[in-house]
Amino acid sequence: MIGWIILIVVAVLVVAFIGIYNSLIVIRNRVRNAWAQIDVQLKRRYDLIPNLVETVKGYAAHEREIFEKIAEARSLAVNAKGAADVAKANNVLSDTLKTLFAVAEAYPDLKANQNFLALQEELSGTENKIAFSRQFYNDMVMAYNTGIEVFPRNIVAGMFNFKEEQLYQVPTAEKEAPKVSFAR
Amino acid sequence: MRATFYDLINRNKWKTFLFIVVFSLILAAVGYLLASVFRWGTGSYVLFGLFIIFYNLVLYFNSDKIALLVSGARPADPHEFQRLHNVVEEVAIAGGIPKPRVYVIDDPAPNAFATGRNPKHATLAATTGLLSLMNRDELQGVIAHEISHIRNYDILLMTIVGIIGGLIILFRDVFLRWMWFAPRRRNDREGGGPAQLVLLLVGIALAIIAPILVVLIRAAISREREYLADASGAYLLRYPGGLAGALEKLGAYSGKLRTANGATAHLFIANPFGKDRGAVRSNLLATHPPIELRVRRLRSLEIPADGGKPA
């Protein structure tokens, strides 16, 4: 009789153990997938910029300074390596784009251009997508970190070395609001 | 006390769970009653019960096609409806679901619905009226509400609720039929006594109120899921203002949706017949809570302009 009880208890523990381990794998892979998705959106932004610049140049060719700034920022962002550098470079790129749209305010013909409006909506949408994909990444990190810290899952997590993941955070220097200058 | 997103979401999920439990208990009670008094040929009724389940499953797997057909929706062209497509894609990313198929309904009445049995097979439709009435933030709020319905598996839930409701009505009909056609057999059998009598009276009471309860509980669950979609949508965007503003505009609109239909009414963000406007307390039969209450709940999440201390 005792033998059967022990057998059942062991069986339950084994099943629970496997279940916990598998669920940890699933939530960790979600974090990795979510991180990769951010890059998908960033790349989309890089791809949209040349078209936007060309459209604005068609109406405001002499605003050379801002075009150079954007080209530089875009190039830096595309070539950045490592999470922190990519994040910083993209924040700089965001700022230059905001300046470009501020400059465009002075050209009513440009603002009426259908192509420009469509591009503006695309970029605005892309900015939102980047933000939401970062938000989603953080949601997955929160779920994962909680998952490996609560009892009894932390026992299994410890045994297989599941490490805590980092939340996406804005680099401190960039937290100041961007200064949009209208000076020519 | 000012609520957090998590408070609202948990409260709604808990209420839904309670309603399902009550619903299932009623089903169990009626079923048990049936089992204890009913003696002969269960064959045809089992068949009928299976039909109810089958019928609801067919509805469930085709819910998107049916809803689209009834409302006269057409696929939204990505160039013509660029902003709509972008907003849907943004919110889908925030929610971690694949982008639903996007449809448009040509109607000046502002409204939107989402359908589909799970996030992988989801469809979303918006009226042209909605697109012209809302600014980008408000549109985003409405879409977040709809995508929350998808993520919360509300279509599946309402299908299960439909099945349970259908079965309750079925059992009740069987019970009444037995009562009507077999009074003599009751007397021939074992004396019965007070226990049988009590069972009978309970059965009659249940039989009378069962259909009313089914309708009330189904409506109550629908309302709770609307509140939950509001709360989940606000959480998804980490911002309740867009949806609150959209609901306020919806509340001010007085027209009816041209293709408004009783069968699909519960799928829309606002009652397409306009029944939730101007209401102050929840009508027990309503599929949607009064818009004013929805706005109040959402605004209660906001931090006041003076920075207000959290209560």
HADDOCK unambig.tbl for C-alpha pairs under 7 A between the chains (distance, minus, plus):
assign (segid A and resid 121 and name CA) (segid B and resid 83 and name CA) 6.89 0.50 0.50
assign (segid A and resid 125 and name CA) (segid B and resid 86 and name CA) 5.75 0.50 0.50
assign (segid A and resid 128 and name CA) (segid B and resid 90 and name CA) 6.39 0.50 0.50
assign (segid A and resid 129 and name CA) (segid B and resid 90 and name CA) 4.98 0.50 0.50
assign (segid A and resid 129 and name CA) (segid B and resid 93 and name CA) 6.83 0.50 0.50
assign (segid A and resid 132 and name CA) (segid B and resid 90 and name CA) 6.79 0.50 0.50
assign (segid A and resid 132 and name CA) (segid B and resid 93 and name CA) 6.29 0.50 0.50
assign (segid A and resid 132 and name CA) (segid B and resid 94 and name CA) 4.77 0.50 0.50
assign (segid A and resid 133 and name CA) (segid B and resid 93 and name CA) 5.95 0.50 0.50
assign (segid A and resid 133 and name CA) (segid B and resid 94 and name CA) 5.99 0.50 0.50
assign (segid A and resid 135 and name CA) (segid B and resid 94 and name CA) 6.78 0.50 0.50
assign (segid A and resid 136 and name CA) (segid B and resid 94 and name CA) 5.40 0.50 0.50
assign (segid A and resid 136 and name CA) (segid B and resid 96 and name CA) 6.81 0.50 0.50
